[in-house]
């Protein structure tokens, strides 16, 4: 019972914090992902720069998409009811 109470005591403020920041996080991460992909493709195919780190830029852009997916998963997990471990 005490563990469930502590779980809910931590879960609700963290959930509200993530929900309030969601529009900002979504805008920043999706913008970086789209712009990074477009810049990487532009430098790769339009400009003949051999020193440009194409794969690094592309992986960082995909990493931003992965971070956004993890952000939404964490919101969904915190918004769901208590996990099976706490159920008696």
C-alpha positions in Angstrom: 0.0 0.0 0.0 2.8 2.4 0.9 4.6 1.6 -2.4 1.5 2.3 -4.4 1.1 5.6 -2.6 4.7 6.6 -3.2 4.3 5.6 -6.9 1.3 7.8 -7.4 3.0 10.6 -5.4 5.8 10.7 -7.9 3.8 9.8 -11.0 1.3 12.6 -11.1 3.8 15.6 -10.8 6.1 14.0 -13.3 3.2 13.3 -15.7 2.0 16.9 -15.4 5.5 18.2 -16.0 5.9 16.1 -19.2 2.4 17.0 -20.5 3.1 20.8 -20.0 6.4 20.5 -21.9 5.0 18.3 -24.7 4.3 21.0 -27.3 7.8 22.5 -26.8 9.6 19.2 -26.9 7.6 18.0 -29.9 8.4 21.2 -31.8 12.1 21.2 -31.0 12.8 17.5 -31.6 10.7 17.2 -34.8 12.2 20.4 -36.2 15.7 19.2 -35.5 14.9 15.9 -37.1 13.4 17.3 -40.2 15.9 20.1 -40.7 18.9 17.8 -40.0 17.6 15.2 -42.5 17.1 17.9 -45.2 20.5 19.5 -44.6 22.2 16.1 -44.7 20.5 15.2 -47.9 21.2 18.6 -49.4 24.9 18.5 -48.5 25.2 14.9 -49.7 23.5 15.3 -53.2 23.6 18.9 -54.1 27.0 20.1 -52.8 30.2 18.2 -53.4 31.6 18.5 -49.9 33.6 15.5 -49.0 34.3 16.6 -45.4 30.6 16.8 -44.4 29.6 14.1 -41.8 26.5 12.9 -43.6 25.9 9.7 -41.6 26.5 11.5 -38.3 24.0 14.2 -39.2 21.5 11.6 -40.4 21.8 9.5 -37.3 21.5 12.5 -35.0 18.3 13.4 -36.8 16.9 9.9 -36.4 18.0 10.0 -32.8 15.8 13.1 -32.3 12.8 11.1 -33.7 13.7 8.2 -31.3 13.8 10.6 -28.4 10.4 11.9 -29.3 9.0 8.4 -29.5 10.5 7.6 -26.0 9.0 10.9 -24.7 5.5 9.8 -25.9 6.0 6.3 -24.5 6.9 7.7 -21.1 3.8 9.9 -21.1 1.6 7.0 -22.0 3.2 4.8 -19.3 2.8 7.5 -16.6 -0.8 8.2 -17.7 -1.9 4.6 -17.5 -3.1 3.0 -14.3 -0.6 1.6 -11.8 1.7 -1.1 -13.1 1.0 -4.8 -12.5 3.7 -5.0 -9.8 1.7 -2.8 -7.5 -1.6 -4.6 -7.9 -2.5 -7.0 -5.2 
